[in-house]
Amino acid sequence: MIRLIQLNNPRIAQAFIDYMASQRTTVSQMPEGDGQFVLWLHDDAKLSMVQQELELFLKNPNDKKYQAASWDMAETRTQQFSYSTPSFMQMIKAKAGPMTLLVMLVCIVIYGLRLLGMQQQVFSLLHFPAMADQQWQVWRYVTHAVLHFSVLHITFNLLWWWQLGGDIEQRLGRGRLTKIFLVSALLSGCAQYWIEGANFGGLSGVVYALVGYIWVLSVRAPQFGLDIPKPILAFMLIWLVLGFVQPFMAIANAAHLAGVVAGCLLGWLDSVNRTQNT
């Protein structure tokens, strides 16, 4: 399933569901708390068509064709306004593609190995190259991003990776997200190593690249359909600044800064290429 939109009026949403049912397309709605409901598309192949119909619906939800569809579907609808709650895994997979899920799984497995007492072995194998004989162990330039050192560390990073990376993969594909991951892991790792050495790890440099990428594309190429809410953008940028001034936590500030710069640059390049190809 693909998450389409969040609405606060289930009856209005039902009109769109009924209309799409009349077009032989299954859309369902599920509660998300605080009076909010989310529309989910069951057939991924129909995403483009459904998005176009949804845009028309939002402009005029009281159009007679939607009311007519509701009347037509009323007799065949088995449960009026009955909303099922998706399982945790369904919610995770609905917003994440294969690349998003793969990175999450790798991070969790590696963190699990650390909990089993293999902290030193895992870190020694995956940290950023620090010695001459490690320079050609090319995996190290990106695997530092899947190392995490606490529950809070991995939870924070994976939630943002799932949220932002999932959006990019669903909109632009697995290849685009993979490119952002590899480039930002490399650049953020190099920046952090140059400032403080190889004793670091975590996905936050990549997460900040996702923030920068979506931010630039939302401004320069809104046709991609990517957007980051202003409160989230403000929070991430404030946290970036606070990392440089607070004295209490060890934060990979250079990785964060390099990540957001890398993401902005990749977003700008993709927006230019998109403009040239249209």
Buried (B, 14 or more C-beta within 10 A) or exposed (E): BBBBBEBEEBEBBBBBBBBBBBEEBBBBBBEBEEEEBBBBBEBEEBBEBBBEBBEBBEEEBEBEEBBBBBEEBEEEBEEEEEBEEBEEEEBBBBBBBEBBBBBBEEBBEBBEBBEEEBEEEBBEBBBBBEEEEBEEEEEBBBBBBBBBBEEEBBEBBBEBBBBBBBBBBBBBEBEBBBBBBBBBBBBBBBBBBEBBEBEBBBBBBBBBBBBBBBBBBBEBBEEBEBBBEEEBBEEBBEBBEEBEEEEEEEBBBBBBBBBBBBBBBBBBEBBEEBEEEE
